Amino acid sequence: MAPLSTSPALSDDFIPAQHGFFFPPEWHPHVATWLSWPHTEASWTSERLPLMLPAYIDFIKAISASEQVCINAHNETVMQTAAQKLTEAGADMSRITLLPHPTNDSWCRDHGPAFLINPDRQERMIVNWGYNAWGGKYPPFDLDDQIPAAIARYRNLPYVTPMTAAGPVIMEGGSVEFNGAGTVLTSRACLLNQNRNAHLSQADIERYLCDYYGVQQVLWVEEGIVGDDTDGHIDDTVRFASEDTVIAAYEANKNDDNYPFLQEIHHELKQMRLLNGKQLTIVELPMPDPIVSDGLRLPASYANFLITNGSVIVPTFRCKQDQTALDLIGQCYPGRAIVGIDSTDIVWGLGSFHCLSQQEPSI
């Protein structure tokens, strides 16, 4: 086969799955991890931003211990501020690249690119999904929507934009979880929400997932956790640890608001069968104590961890369940260092380390 064109935009009728491209699991080796430096009050107020930055910088340092970190910086001032803070914190700047890519907010998991690979052809490409800030909740989001194309140009990679008659298909990276063997997990509360792709049916959404992520099976849970303004992203509830093992958030306290939702997810997971007919192995991951700020229950979850080449970076929340969660996750990812970083101030922005990052796989 002839190689893909490296002129960035592929035609709208290009279907990645038909050309052997797929989204690999997060444990697949990375070229880098992408972030978007926080610079506005969209997620953290001027009072909160200085409180979250030390943990955010620790996060960057932890990623850079085993791979490159690429950071979208809104403008030259933000770039200089980021470089100064990272340098003062002792970060290895040879492993960090700051790029002049304007952004509205910091949640790169959702506005960043979906990198696909084709090992047989030794090629990579990007899916440029549409982005509308979780159903138009937090305008403006026009700059974030342009990030995948900007990164495609920077990497000299072709990209395709899934289109319908109504415009680009809306999809967020935190709403999908992959096992690397043809299966994606997602939630109806998010992907079937009328604030994303109201004109598409569940069957339509499944077709786009299969065509543009290169999967053959879509498994659905119903809901997310309380306080999650994304309408139920899967990366707060269920994560693959291997082709047939999931780590699933679990709440034992029947009086907790999350109890019925997480019980239902566990029931759904037990009914699922993979493409080979195998049942999922389920590892129960405890939930942290509730974190409430200004009367709002925050979406704190240990499941919002990031897998890097050498580690798993796990949010912790200053409670007794922290060590149990770290130990359980460590058992699921042998050979990787388990790095716990206090995310109490980060989660005030309604997300944590997985939400903030998007991995770039190697071929």
Stockholm file with secondary structure:
# STOCKHOLM 1.0

chainA/1-363         MAPLSTSPALSDDFIPAQHGFFFPPEWHPHVATWLSWPHTEASWTSERLPLMLPAYIDFIKAISASEQVCINAHNETVMQTAAQKLTEAGADMSRITLLPHPTNDSWCRDHGPAFLINPDRQERMIVNWGYNAWGGKYPPFDLDDQIPAAIARYRNLPYVTPMTAAGPVIMEGGSVEFNGAGTVLTSRACLLNQNRNAHLSQADIERYLCDYYGVQQVLWVEEGIVGDDTDGHIDDTVRFASEDTVIAAYEANKNDDNYPFLQEIHHELKQMRLLNGKQLTIVELPMPDPIVSDGLRLPASYANFLITNGSVIVPTFRCKQDQTALDLIGQCYPGRAIVGIDSTDIVWGLGSFHCLSQQEPSI
#=GR chainA/1-363 SS CCCCCCSSBCCTTCCGGGGTCBCCCTTSCEEEEEEECCCSTTTSCTTTHHHHHHHHHHHHHHHHTTSEEEEEESSHHHHHHHHHHHHHTTCCGGGEEEEECCCSCSCHHHHSCEEEEETTTTEEEEECCBCCHHHHTSCCCHHHHTHHHHHHHHHTCCEECCEETTEECBCCGGGCEECSSSEEEEEHHHHTCHHHHTTCCHHHHHHHHHHHHCCSEEEEECCCCTTCTTSCCGGGTEEESSSSEEEEEECCCTTSTTHHHHHHHHHHHHHCBCTTSCBCEEEEEECCCCCEETTEECCCCTTCCEECSSEEEEEECSSTHHHHHHHHHHHHSTTSEEEEEECTTTGGGSCCHHHHCEEEECC
#=GC SS_cons         CCCCCCSSBCCTTCCGGGGTCBCCCTTSCEEEEEEECCCSTTTSCTTTHHHHHHHHHHHHHHHHTTSEEEEEESSHHHHHHHHHHHHHTTCCGGGEEEEECCCSCSCHHHHSCEEEEETTTTEEEEECCBCCHHHHTSCCCHHHHTHHHHHHHHHTCCEECCEETTEECBCCGGGCEECSSSEEEEEHHHHTCHHHHTTCCHHHHHHHHHHHHCCSEEEEECCCCTTCTTSCCGGGTEEESSSSEEEEEECCCTTSTTHHHHHHHHHHHHHCBCTTSCBCEEEEEECCCCCEETTEECCCCTTCCEECSSEEEEEECSSTHHHHHHHHHHHHSTTSEEEEEECTTTGGGSCCHHHHCEEEECC
//
